[in-house]
Amino acid sequence: MVAATRYLAPLREGGSLPAIVECDDDGTYVLKFRAAGQGPLALVAEIIAGEIGRLLGLRIPELVLMEVDSALGRNEPDQEVRELVLASGGLNLGMDYLPGSITFDPGTRPAVDPWEASAAVWFDAFVTNIDRTARNTNLLWWHRKLTLIDHGASLYFHHNWQDVEKKAVAGFPGIRDHVLLPWARDLAKVDVELRRRLDSGLLAGVLAKVPDDWLLPETGAPTPAEKRTGYVSYLLRRLEAAPFAEEAIRAHANLK
C-alpha cells in the first residue's frame, strides 16, 4: 500500500476524473477514486481484471492500494474534482503512471502482433470488458509496446448478481466491437493456451487483493469471504464454458 502525498493534475479523458498523484514511495500514479462513477465496484473490477490480465502475460500497469487524505486536492480549482477527492478520503486504487505514452489509434493501421491482439481480445471477452472499442481504446503505446489500461467496466455482472450462473456461461456480443479484433488471427490457439494459465488457486489469490470494504454485501453473499467465493466460482465457470471464446472466434471470422 502507498499513500498519496502530492496532487499533480486531473485526467479528463473519460467520465471518472482520475488524477495524477505522487506517493510516499516516490512513484507517480493515476489515482482511481472510490467515489467516482460506479463506486467501489469499478475498483473491484480494475483489480480482478487487471491482475488476471497480468497472469495471462498481458502488459497492464501495476496496481496499488492507495491511501488518500481528503485534503489532497484542496488547491484544485475545479469544484467537481475537489468534491470527488473529499468524498474519496481513505482507501483508493492507483495505477502506475506511464509518462510519454501515446493512445493507440486504429485509424493509422499500426502493426500489432496477432498473438498479442488475440490474447487481448480473449481476455476482454473472458472478463466481459465493454470498454476497448475504436471510440475508447484504453490502449497505450509505451516504449513501442501495447499496454492495456482501465478495466473498471469489466465484470458488469457484479452490479446485479441475479442469474449469475447464466451470466457465467453466456457469450459476450460486445466483442464484435473490440478495437483489436481485426488483428486477432490466433484466437483458437490463444484460447487453448490461456485457459491453461488460470486455475482456482490463482483466481483466489487475485480476489485476496480486493479490500473487504469494497466487496459490497448482496443477498446470498453477505460477507467478503462469500463474495470472493462467488467471484471465483463465476470466473471458473466462465473459464470452463466455451461461448465467450467461440463468440470471439466467430466475430473475427465475420469481419469484412
PyMOL commands that set and color helices and strands:
alter all, ss='L'
color gray80, all
select helices_A, chain A and resi 40-55+79-87+106-108+114-126+156-159+164-168+173-177+181-183+187-195+200-207+212-214+224-240+243-253
alter helices_A, ss='H'
color red, helices_A
select strands_A, chain A and resi 2-10+19-23+28-32+63-68+90-96+102-103+139-142+145-148
alter strands_A, ss='S'
color yellow, strands_A
deselect
rebuild
show_as cartoon
